[in-house]
Structure formats: structure tokens, C-alpha cells
Amino acid sequence: MSDTDPATPFPTPGGAPGHVALVGAGPGDPDLWTVRAVRLVSEADLVLYDALTDVDALRGLTAAQLFFVGKRAGRASVDQETINRLMIRAAKRGRRVVRLKGGDPFVFGRGGEEMLALASAGVSFEVVPGVTTAVAAPGLAGIPLTHRGVSSAFVVVAGHSPESLDGALSAVRPNAVTVVVMMALAGRAAVVDRLFAHGWAGKTPSAVVCEASTPDAWTWTGRLDELASADPPPGAAGVLIIGEVVEIRASLAAALAARREPIRGEGEVKYGRN
Ligand SMILES: C[S@@+](CC[C@H](N)C(=O)[O-])C[C@H]1O[C@@H](n2cnc3c(N)ncnc32)[C@H](O)[C@@H]1O
């Protein structure tokens, strides 16, 4: 096992043709990997993994060569072209490659580009869906994205550019659906502005859920007009949730309190593994 040069020849025993699996690793906790993800990782020769993966779990599961291709503080990530090239070259050398990505490979994960690159190169590949943080982070914080009589739809949008927000928000009626915004912690004030510009009410229940499924899980709830002043831990990964369903977390807290279930920390409900 090494995280040096992934191009080192490491042919599959018996000279079998190589293969690439684009695998979703869920929000962070390896318990949320799919059974197929675990099997493919344990059988792999090479794993190319992203920043949000639990590396200790990875090491415990596989003798594969591990190669980090994600973003790390102060260091540029490996560019997409290079990742595609590494996967293709390793597979053509007969290696079983797992491209392990946070959440689901096809939700803001560039998995579609990787799939097309593999298909164009004639490399055998498969896609293994993962648990997306868009759904898992609110879920682990006790916030269902749909709830009978409250919300019957949700939209998931990238928050790092006003254009992507405007495109999605102009397609829905204000306060009629649940909105989940990813990649928007730093730009949350701009997200709030865009929601107001599209007619969303300042009192709309809102939440920020960071580092879901990890020991650093952190949740804030309040109103949309307070969301910009939520103070998430520096460097955390998190999602914003805007909509009436956020209130269900308070109902959950009340139900747990009535049963004397512990509530850990301010606004943090002990729920699931949080
Ligand atoms: C580049 S996107 C990748 C999304 C991923 N493909 C998925 O399906 O979850 C990264 C964003 O995912 C969210 N994210 C990742 N891990 C998270 C976690 N453990 N808790 C909350 N949000 C998380 C954050 O919004 C972060 O900016």
C-alpha cells in the first residue's frame, strides 16, 4: 500500500483486463458505504480517493495502492484531466481501479465526466451510487427533505455561483419546496440574498449541517434572515437547508426530551450517530 505513484505497474493476477469502478463513499462515516463499495475497495489494486474519505477505514479494508487526488488545505487538487488519465492508464495495464468519491459520484462530483472519459477510452467501468450528503446530512440531523403535508419536493443546488442558484430558484415557487444548497458555507450570505430576490420569506426555517456522519458533526437551525450569521466551524464541509421541514428537527427534539433522551450541545439533537 502506498500513496506515491499510481502508475507503478501492478498487473491484476492472471492478466485479467483492468476495470474502473466510480464509487460513492457517502458523507464520511464508512458505515454508510454500500456493500458493493466495500467489496470493490477490498478487491482493488489501486484506489484514487478524495479529501472527504476516511483514510484509516480505507487502509483497514484493502491492500490496494492508495492515491489521494482530492483538495487538501493549502494544496491544489489533482486536475480532472490527470485523474482521467491515471484511471485509464492503470486500467489499461490490467489493474482494478476504484475511483472513490464523496457522497454520490453523480451529485456535484464530476462522476459524469469521468464515466464519459472511460467510455471514450474503451475502458471497462461501472458506477456504484453512494449516499449523497444532500440527503444524508439533513437526514442525520433529523430533517427529512420531504414530509407529508409540509413539503413534497426538494431541489439540490450548488451555491458557489449566483447563476446556478438563479437557474434553480426561478424554476420553483418561493417557500413551496425544500432547498438544499451545497458548496455554499462561505457564500451563505449571497445565497440568502438570492433567496430573498426570488421572494423567499425571512422567517423561513433554515439549517446548516456540517461534517454529517463524522465525530465533528455540527448543526445550526434558525430563520433564513439569520442564516448568514450562523457560525460554522472553520474549514467544515456543510449543506444549507431552507424550508418548513427544518421545523421537524425541533419536533424531534421535543419528542426526545419528553422521553428524557439526551440532547448533546446547544441545538444538537442526539440522533443516529450524531
Ligand atoms: C463537491 S461537492 C460533492 C458532493 C458529493 N458528491 C455528494 O453527493 O454529497 C462537496 C459538498 O458536499 C457537501 N458535503 C460533503 N461532505 C459533507 C458532510 N459530511 N456533511 C455535510 N456536507 C457535506 C458540502 O456542501 C460540500 O461543499
The ligand as an SDF file (V2000), in Angstrom:
LIG
                    3D

 27 29  0  0  0  0  0  0  0  0999 V2000
  -18.0190   18.8120   -4.4180 C   0  0  0  0  0  0  0  0  0  0  0  0
  -19.4880   18.5460   -3.5080 S   0  0  0  0  0  0  0  0  0  0  0  0
  -19.5640   16.7930   -3.5840 C   0  0  0  0  0  0  0  0  0  0  0  0
  -20.9340   16.2630   -3.2100 C   0  0  0  0  0  0  0  0  0  0  0  0
  -20.9840   14.7540   -3.1700 C   0  0  0  0  0  0  0  0  0  0  0  0
  -20.7630   14.1760   -4.4650 N   0  0  0  0  0  0  0  0  0  0  0  0
  -22.2950   14.2560   -2.5830 C   0  0  0  0  0  0  0  0  0  0  0  0
  -23.0710   13.5830   -3.2790 O   0  0  0  0  0  0  0  0  0  0  0  0
  -22.5350   14.5140   -1.4050 O   0  0  0  0  0  0  0  0  0  0  0  0
  -18.9120   18.8640   -1.8640 C   0  0  0  0  0  0  0  0  0  0  0  0
  -20.0280   19.3810   -0.9610 C   0  0  0  0  0  0  0  0  0  0  0  0
  -20.6930   18.2940   -0.3180 O   0  0  0  0  0  0  0  0  0  0  0  0
  -21.1550   18.7180    0.9410 C   0  0  0  0  0  0  0  0  0  0  0  0
  -20.6030   17.7980    1.9560 N   0  0  0  0  0  0  0  0  0  0  0  0
  -19.6580   16.8710    1.7700 C   0  0  0  0  0  0  0  0  0  0  0  0
  -19.4860   16.1320    2.8870 N   0  0  0  0  0  0  0  0  0  0  0  0
  -20.3380   16.6270    3.7940 C   0  0  0  0  0  0  0  0  0  0  0  0
  -20.6540   16.2710    5.1460 C   0  0  0  0  0  0  0  0  0  0  0  0
  -20.0490   15.2490    5.7760 N   0  0  0  0  0  0  0  0  0  0  0  0
  -21.6140   16.9880    5.7860 N   0  0  0  0  0  0  0  0  0  0  0  0
  -22.2490   17.9970    5.1670 C   0  0  0  0  0  0  0  0  0  0  0  0
  -21.9940   18.3600    3.8900 N   0  0  0  0  0  0  0  0  0  0  0  0
  -21.0560   17.6900    3.2130 C   0  0  0  0  0  0  0  0  0  0  0  0
  -20.7280   20.1640    1.1240 C   0  0  0  0  0  0  0  0  0  0  0  0
  -21.7750   21.0050    0.6660 O   0  0  0  0  0  0  0  0  0  0  0  0
  -19.5560   20.2410    0.1840 C   0  0  0  0  0  0  0  0  0  0  0  0
  -19.3310   21.5750   -0.2330 O   0  0  0  0  0  0  0  0  0  0  0  0
  1  2  1  0
  2  3  1  0
  2 10  1  0
  3  4  1  0
  4  5  1  0
  5  6  1  0
  5  7  1  0
  7  8  2  0
  7  9  1  0
 10 11  1  0
 11 12  1  0
 11 26  1  0
 12 13  1  0
 13 14  1  0
 13 24  1  0
 14 15  1  0
 14 23  1  0
 15 16  2  0
 16 17  1  0
 17 18  1  0
 17 23  2  0
 18 19  1  0
 18 20  2  0
 20 21  1  0
 21 22  2  0
 22 23  1  0
 24 25  1  0
 24 26  1  0
 26 27  1  0
M  CHG  2   2   1   9  -1
M  END
$$$$
